[in-house]
Amino acid sequence: MDFNILSPMQVTEAELVSSNVPEDDHPEWQVETVYAAGSRVISTQTHRIYESLIDDNSGRDPRIDDGSAWLELSVTNRWRAFDQNRSNPARQANEITYSIVPTQDCDAIALFGLTAGSLRIEVWDGALRIYDQRFEMADTGHVVSAYTWFFGGVVYARQKVVNGFPGYLGHRIDITIDANGAMAEVGHIVLGRNNLLGRVLNLPSVRFVSHSRKGYDDFGNEILVKRGSTRKVDLSLLVPTHQAQRVMDIVAEVDGLATAFYLSGDGPGYGIEGLGFVDDHSQPIDVAGESVFPLILKTLK
């Protein structure tokens, strides 16, 4: 199995050319309006939601406020798919669409926090559609017996990685997330260049990391507060030594960025697929031919 990581492309107004998700979470901030404490507004320039902290709030621009009059809450619904935060999804009844024109080579896309029955990726070169694939999101990995096949209910995959499409500079990539009568959701979308780092050696580990609060009060009663979880992936890659510099450059390129990683090749992914960041990487060099490179990644909530 080969380990892949995406060099993520930043998605701004220059890349996102259209979407069916309206940017109307709250009214647009107006300089002449007087806002009471608790009032919420948006800015379509920063694509952020702000909440007034004071009464008689007038003439104070939330985009440049020092935090005394306005509190920045989150990005707007349309832009939540690109805010490096999977737990705050973009939501739209029935269907979410995005049209993106890459400003760099883009041959892979990864979507996380999906609620959808199907996913469609189209690539356009001007008026010519040069790629069109639909992916059903039903996940049969939860079928472990005849009973679960007939009575276990339909389980849908929450993430999907697609690579190898012709997303060259200037092409338009159309993404359609179809929930067909339900609420469609997507937590985060990563577009970028796919990089194969090396072959995964045996015994990688995926550790569950709980962020929930678990304790006891003064009387010994349990205190349980659910706060989500993440995963820590610890693996070793076998890389031809002459490619050591290439691997180091790729790791440096994605350092500090929310990106996608996954396994390719024959066999299951064993849970080594996610949205996260490189936490630690070392490269002992074996000049004889191939080197073993330890790599640790952590997923985002």
C-alpha positions, 0 to 999 in steps of 0.5 A, spaced: 500 500 500 502 506 498 501 513 502 499 519 499 498 526 501 495 532 498 498 539 497 492 543 498 490 549 494 487 555 498 480 556 495 478 564 495 474 568 491 478 567 485 477 560 485 470 559 487 466 562 482 459 559 484 455 555 489 448 554 490 449 555 497 447 562 499 451 567 503 445 570 507 446 567 514 444 573 517 443 581 514 449 584 511 452 589 516 450 596 515 454 602 517 447 606 519 444 601 523 444 600 530 445 593 533 443 591 540 447 586 544 446 579 541 444 581 534 448 577 528 451 580 521 455 577 516 460 580 511 460 578 504 467 581 504 470 577 509 465 571 509 464 571 517 459 572 522 459 577 527 455 578 534 454 584 537 457 584 544 454 591 546 447 595 545 447 601 541 452 598 536 453 603 530 458 605 526 463 600 528 465 595 523 466 588 525 471 587 520 476 591 523 473 591 530 478 590 536 473 585 539 470 590 544 464 591 540 463 585 535 465 577 536 467 573 530 463 567 530 465 563 524 465 563 517 458 563 513 455 557 511 457 557 503 465 558 506 465 552 511 467 547 506 474 551 506 475 553 513 479 547 515 474 545 520 470 539 519 466 539 525 462 546 522 459 543 516 456 547 510 449 545 510 443 545 504 437 542 503 437 536 498 444 538 494 450 542 495 454 545 489 461 548 488 464 550 481 472 551 482 477 554 477 484 552 480 489 557 480 494 551 480 495 544 478 489 540 481 489 532 480 485 530 487 480 532 491 478 529 498 471 531 502 470 530 509 464 530 514 459 528 508 452 527 508 450 525 501 447 519 497 452 520 492 457 525 489 459 527 482 465 530 480 465 534 473 471 537 470 470 542 464 475 545 459 471 551 457 464 548 454 467 541 453 466 536 459 472 532 459 471 528 466 464 526 469 464 521 475 458 519 480 460 516 486 454 512 490 456 513 498 453 507 501 458 504 505 458 496 505 463 495 510 458 495 515 455 489 512 458 483 517 453 478 516 446 476 513 442 480 518 446 486 517 445 486 510 437 485 510 436 489 517 442 493 518 440 499 515 443 503 510 450 506 512 453 512 508 460 514 507 462 520 511 469 521 506 471 520 499 478 521 496 478 522 488 484 523 484 487 522 477 482 527 474 484 532 469 484 538 474 489 543 470 490 550 471 484 554 468 479 548 468 473 548 472 471 543 477 464 542 479 462 538 485 455 536 486 453 533 493 446 530 493 442 528 499 436 527 495 430 529 499 435 530 506 440 535 508 446 535 504 452 537 508 460 537 507 465 539 513 471 540 509 473 540 501 481 539 500 483 540 493 490 540 490 496 536 487 496 528 489 503 526 492 505 519 493 510 519 499 512 511 499 510 504 501 507 503 508 511 498 512 507 493 516 504 495 523 502 502 522 498 504 528 491 508 528 490 511 535 483 514 538 484 520 541 478 522 546 477 530 547 471 528 552 471 530 559 471 524 564 471 526 571 468 525 578 464 531 582 465 531 590 460 526 591 463 521 586 458 521 581 461 521 574 461 527 570 461 526 562 461 531 557 462 529 550 467 533 546 468 529 540 475 525 538 480 525 533 485 520 531 493 519 531 496 515 525 503 513 526 506 509 520 513 508 517 514 509 509 519 505 505 522 510 500 528 510 495 533 514 498 534 518 492 527 521 493 529 523 500 529 530 498 522 530 494 519 527 501 522 532 505 520 538 500 513 535 500 512 535 508 515 542 508 510 544 503 504 541 507 506 543 514 501 547 518 496 546 513 489 542 514 490 536 508 488 530 506 492 523 506 490 516 504 492 509 502 492 507 495 493 500 492 490 493 493 487 492 500 483 496 505 485 503 507 485 500 515 482 507 517 489 510 515 485 516 511 483 523 514 483 530 514 489 532 518 496 535 519 503 532 519 505 532 527 512 529 526 517 527 521 524 524 521 528 521 516 534 516 517 538 516 511 540 509 508 545 510 503 544 503 500 538 504 497 531 505 501 530 508 507 525 507 512 521 514 514 517 515 520 511 519 520 506 521 525 499 525 523 493 527 527 486 528 524 482 534 525 475 534 529 
